[in-house]
Every structure is written in C-alpha cells, then in structure tokens.
Amino acid sequence: MYAEDSFFTLSIAGRLGLVAVSLLLSGLTLLLLWYLARGRHLVIRLLLAMIAFSVFVWLSPQLYYLYYLVLFEDLPWQFVIAAPPSPSELGGQLLFQERHNLSYHSRGVLGWIMVVMALLHPRLDQLLAR
C-alpha cells in the first residue's frame, strides 16, 4: 500500500529525521491537549481534541516544509499553509478515506489517539499519579 510513498524516496537519515520531527510534533500536540483537557468535562475534552487535531492538520505542513528545506537545497522559501481543514476533510482523515499515504494515515492515527486520550483523560491521570 505504501510502496510508492514519497517517504521511501528519502535517504535513511532523511527518513529518521522525518520520523523524529513527526514524533516531536505529535508529542508536543498530545502534551498540549493533555494540559488543556485537565479537569474538563468529557464533551469539552473531545472538543479540545478535535480542535487540536484540526490545528495540527492545518499548521503542521509548514513545519514539515521547514524540515524539507534542510533536506533539499533548492527548495524555495514559501508558506505552504492552506485554508483550515473542513470537518469533512478531518472526518476523511480520521476514517482513513483521504489520500492513501503514510502522512495522511499517520494523521488519522494521531487523531484517534487524541480522541482516546480525551475519553480516558481522568483515568490516565489516576494511573500516572500512582
């Protein structure tokens, strides 16, 4: 399914760097959601998860582009941020119906992690406090 993905056109170092950038951005987004969701009602936590997911989908392409500027010398400096994603675009990513590549599917997985985190937030707090 992913054999033709552009990820595999990168060098090993480029792939490792891209994975590191992805883990860093995802981790920071999850930490922000964790902080914002503390003590909130379930509905608010879920809303915050969807907002955080939407912001990640909307703004992360620029951060990834900055990484690609490091990898490829001839890329021009430009803004690649488009309009914020619509609810149907977000739903398509969460249901893995958008493009069939690692980037979109990884975003869908991140979105589901955010939803689960919002659902389990108080219980996870109790487990981590032990």
N, C-alpha and C positions, 0 to 999 in steps of 0.2 A: 504494500500500500504506500509506503514512504520511499521506495527505491529512487524515485525521481525528485525527491525533495531537495531544495537548494541547500539545506543543511549539509548534505553529503558532498557538495562541491567545495566546501571549506577544507582547509588543512586540519590536521589533528589539533594543532594549537588553536586555530580559529574556532573549531567546534568546542574545545574545552573552555575557551574564553566565552563563547556564546552561552554555554550551559551555566557557567559561573555568573554571567550577567543576569540570566533568567532566574537563577536561584536567588540572587541578591534582590532583584526587583520583586519577585514573588514573596520572598521572606519579609521584605520591608512592608509590602502591601498587607500581608497577613498580620504583622505586628501592629500596624496602624488600625486595622479592623479590630483586632483583639482589644486594643486600648479604647477605641471609641465605643465598643459594644459592652464594656464593663457596666454592670448594674442596670442595663436597659431591658425593657420588655422584649419578648420574642419577636413581635411584629417589627419593632424598631431595629432589632439586631438583623433581621432579614432584609429590611430596607437598607440598612447601612452596608450589608454585604453586597447588595445589588448596585448600590451607588459606587462602592469601592471597585467592584468588578468593572462597571461602566467606565470609571475614570482610568483604570488600568488599561482597558482595551483602547480607550481614546488616546491616552498620552504616551503609553509605552513605545509605540513605534518611533517616536523621536529619540528616545533613549537608546533603543536598538540601533537607530541610524547613526548615533554618535559612536557606538561601538564599531559599526561598519566603516566609519571614517578612519578609524585606527587601522582596520584591516586592509582597506583598499585606498591607495594613494590618490587615485584620480577621481574620486567621488567629489562632487561639488558640495559646498556647504549649502543646505537648504532646510526649510521646515517641511516635514512630511506629515504633520498632524492634519487630519481632515476634520470634518464635522463630527460631533459626538455620535456614537453608535445609537441607532434606533432600538426600541425594545425588541423588534422582530430580529434585528441583527444579533442582539445579545442572546435572545432565545435560540437562534440558529447555532450560535457557538456553544451554548450550554447543552444543546441536543445533538451536537456534532454534525449539523447539517450544512454548515458553511463549507468553505474550501476544505479539501481533504489533504491537509499537510500538517506537519508537526507543530507549526506555530499556532494554528487555529485549534488544533486538538489539545495542545498544552494549555491554551487559554481556557478552553472548556473545562479541563480538569481543575485548573485553578478556581474557576467559578464554582464548581461543585465543592471544592474544599472550603471555600468561603461560606457556602450555604450550610454545610455540615458544621463548620465552626460556629456559625450563628445559632444553629439549632442546639448544639451541645455546650455552648459557652459556660453556663453556670456549673455544669458537671465537670467540665475540664478544669475550671478554676479550683474546684474542690479537690480533684485528683492531684493537681500540681501543688496545692497548699500542704499536702501530706509530707 
